[in-house]
């Protein structure tokens, strides 16, 4: 299912680097915070989405 979603993302013009799937338990608050921080940094480094410009 994830691979199908990634193919759809590519078809509509979204950079696959802008998506991330992580399985995190509700008991893993620290891991959630770390993943959210890392992903936010990654998105900031990618800059504005090209899709937003096209809309």
Secondary structure, DSSP 8 states (H G I E B T S, - for coil): -HHHHHHHHHHTT--GGG-------TT-HHHHHHHHHHHHHHHHHH-S-HHHHH-
